[in-house]
Amino acid sequence: MPDVAIRPAEPADADSIAVIYNQGIEDRLATLETETRSAEERGRWLAARGPRHPVIVGEAAGRIVGWASLNAFNPRPAYDHVADLSVYVGRDWRGRGVGHRLLAALIARGRELGYHKLVLATFPFNVAGISLYRRLGFAEVGVYREQGRLDGKWVDVVVMERIL
């Protein structure tokens, strides 16, 4: 794999984060989100995040090639030790180990922040993503049937978790 450095996201990364997120939205592989995002919106999103919900980026040769985040799972205090996660890799970098590096870094960061469990939701047809999650210790815990509509079709969502 090419040399990919993992580091905390900075405000200047908002444009690259938006581009990669929009690719995920357009490709219909990773999210029920349907509206693309601007760099300005992603900048506000980054600025609003607290220390328990970091965003990291993968950088190769000075270019952001992927990003990942720990997100609030539920606002109720009983869920303070559970984080939802997101991992997005640029189209040109998928299948090259970037997602693995980002996810491994999120797991380590989750431990540092005192999380007990990480959870995620993905599509059953995201075969590469599910394989990655399994390799890094995530287990399927259920399926939300017909959880959302994409392009006029109902889609299921697989729920996975990893106890830290």
N, C-alpha and C positions, 0 to 999 in steps of 0.2 A: 504494500500500500504506500502511496506517496506520503511524504511527511505532512501530517496534519496536526497542527497545534490546537489544543482546546483551551479556551480562555473565557473569562466573563464577557458578556456582551457589553458594548459601549454605545452611547447615543449615536455615534457615527455609523454604527452597524445597521441602523433602522432600515435603510434602503435595501441592503442585501437581504435582511430578514424578510422584508416585504416581498421581494422577488421570489425567494425560495418558498415562502408560505403560499403565495399566489400560484406557483407551480403545483403545489400539493392540492390546492383547491381546484384548479383547472383539470388536473389529472384524475380527480375523483378516487384517490387511493387512500387518503388518510383522514379525511374530516367530513363532517356533515355541513361544514361551512360552505356557502355558495357564493358569497359576495367577496370579491377580491379586496385587498387592503392597500392603502397608500403608505408611502414611507412616513408621512406625517402621522398617520394613525398609529403605525407601529412605533414611532418615536414616543408618542403619548403613552402607549401601552408599556413600553420599557420604563419610562419615567415614573409610572404609577406603581411599579412593582416594589415590594418590600424585600428585606433581606432573607425571609423564609421562602421566597418564590423567585429564585434566580433564573436568569437566562444565560446560557452559554453558547458559544459559537465554535465551529471548527474552521480553521483558517489554513489554507495551503497557498504558498507563494504569494502572500499578501491579499488573497481573495477569500471571502467567506463562502464556504461550500456546504454548510449545514448549520442548523441551530437546534437547541433543545431547551426545555424549561420545566421547572417544577411549579405546579399551579395549585391553587386552593381547591380542595375536593368539595368541601361543604363549609358554609360559614358557622355552623354550630360548633361550640368549643369542644364537644366530645370528639370531633374529627380533626383536632389540631395536629395529630400525629400521623395523618394520612395525606399524601400528596398525589394529585393527578399529574401525569407527565405528557409532554409533547416532544416528538422528534421529527424533524424535517430535513431532508437532504436534497440539495440541488440536483436537477435531472442528470446533469453530466457526471455527477459523482456517486450516483446510486450504484450499489453493488460493489463498492470499492473499500468498504470497511469504515466509512465515515460514521454511519449510524451506530455501529458497534462502539466506536470510540466515544461518541456523544452519550450513548446510553450508559456505558460503564462509568463515565464521569458523573452523570446524574445520580446513579446509584451511590457512588462514593459521597457526593455532595449531600444527598438525602440522609445518609448516615451521620455526616458531620453536623447536620442541622437538627438531628434528633428525631427524624421521622421513624415510625415503626413499620410503615407499609407504603409502597408505591402502587398506584393503580393506573390503568389505561384502558381505553376503548379503541378498537380498530375494526376494520371491515373483514369479514371472513375471506374475501377475495384478495386481501393484502397478504399474500403468501410469504413474500420476502420479509415483511414486518413481523408477522407472527413467528416465523422461524428465528429471527433475531431475538425477539422477546423471550422465546423458549430457551435459546442458547444462553441467555443471561439470567435465567432462573425464574422467569415469570410463568405462571400457570393460568390456564383458562378457568374461570369460575362461573361462566354463564354466557348466555346470548340474549340480548334484547331483540326480540323478533319485531320486524317492521318498525324500527326505531325512528326512522326518518325517511324523507323522500328526496331522491336525487334524480334529476332529469325525468321526473314523472313516474319513477319506480320506487317502491318501498325497498329499503335496505335494512339488513340485520346488522347488529354491532356486537362484536365479541368483547367481553370484559375479561381482563387479565390482571393479576396482582403478583406482587413479590413482597414477602415479609423480609424486612431488613435485619 
